[in-house]
């Protein structure tokens, strides 16, 4: 089982404090577009879903990285910035689309859980985020997770 940031859609108010906290921690500026967590809006009822790296148990991003910039261990997918060649293969392989590209640095940007104390979780005033063990991180369960998000957004 992997540790990951788990969101409770019922508690998310779309305040986006998680995006601000993340961008400040990672870039030193309040720049939500540089955040490693994004709040997406789904369905006609506008359900807010914070989404970030699922720390997949059998991470496809790690498998496709030709430079070895993504490593897996201790239930986390770690990013080695110095090794990244900016090919973006990991972005294509990620089943959740949570890896982005930092055009200025010419490397990917991916959640690293702030070394086990995620800023997004710490600054979520509504308790919508939790960093814990979860079976959701298994890639084969990705489609089931996406289906459940879609169903929750409908009703």
N, C-alpha and C positions, 0 to 999 in steps of 0.2 A: 504494500500500500504506500502511496505517496502523500507528502504534505503539500497542500495547495491552498490558495485563497478561494474560499467558497462564499458565494453570494446568496443572500436571502432576498428574492425579488419583492416579497411582500413588505420588506422594511426599507427598500431603496426609494428615496424621494427625488432622485435626480439632482441632488445638490452639487454633485461632481467634486466634492471636497477630496475624494479619493484621487481624482485626476490631478488636482492642484498639489496635493501632498506628494504624490509620486513625481511629478515634474520638478518640483522644488528639490526633492531629494536627489534626483538623477541629473538635473541640468543646472541647478542653482537659480532657477527662475520659475515664476508661475507661468508655465507654457503648456496648457493641457494637450496640445497637439504632440508634445514630446513625452507624454505620459505612457507608461507601460501598462496601464489599465484604462479601459474605455467603457463608458456607460452607453449601452445601445438601447434603443427604444423599439419594442416589438408590438405588433398587433394593433387592432382597432382601439383597444383600451389603453394603449400606450404604457405597457409594462416596461419598467426600467431594469436593465440587467447589466451590472458591472461585469466585464469579462477581461481576464488576463491569462497568462500562461497556466495551463492545467497541469504542468509538471508530469506529463504523460509517463506511465510506467514503462512503456516500450516506445520511446519518443522517435517519431519519424524524422524530426529535424536533426537529431543527433546522427541518425543513420545516413542521411544524405549530405552532410557537411563534409566537403572534400578537404578542408583545411584543419579539421579537428578543433574548431572553435567552440563547438558545443559538446559538453561532456555530461555524462549521467552518473550520479552517485548519491548516496544518502537520501534517495527519494526526490532529488531535485535535478533539474536540467540547468547546468551552469554554462555561462558564456565567457569565453576568454577573448576579450576585445583585441588583444595584440595578435591573435592568430587569425582573426576574421579577414577574408579577402574581399568581402562585399559582393559575393556572387548571388546572394539571395535565394539559393536553393532551399534553405530552411523555410523561408517564407512560403514557397510553393508547397512544401511538404506538410506544413502545419495544418491539421484538419480543422482547427478553430480560427485560423487567420489572426493570431494574436502577436505575431512577430512583425515588427515594422522596420523601416530602413531610415537611418539617420544620414541624410544626404550631405550634411556638413562634415561629419566624421567619416563618411563612406563605409560604415559598418552597420550591422543590424542593431536594433534596440529590442530587448526582451526582458521581461520580468525576472529578477533574480531574488525575489522575496526579501530584498533589503537584508540579506544575510540572516534570515530567520526572524526578523522583526519588521514586517511590512508596514511602511508608513501609511499606505492606503487604509489598512485595517486600524491602525492606531488613531487615525483622524476621522474615521467614519462615526459621526455623532449619533447615528441612528442604529448602529449595531448590525448593519446589513452585511458586513464583511467579517469573515472569521478565517484564521489561518490554522488549519488542522489536517489530520489524517483523513483521506477520502478515497473511496473506490472510484470516484468519477474520473480520476486521472488515467484510467486504463483506456487506451485508444480504441479498442473494439467497442467500448461503451459510449464512444463519442456520438455515434448516430442516435443512440437511445437518449443521450443527454439533449441533443439538438431537438429531437422530437418532443421531449418533455418541456423544453423552453417554449417551443412553438405552441404546444397545447396550453401551457400556462398563460401565454400571451392572448390566446383566444378567449379564455374564460376565467 
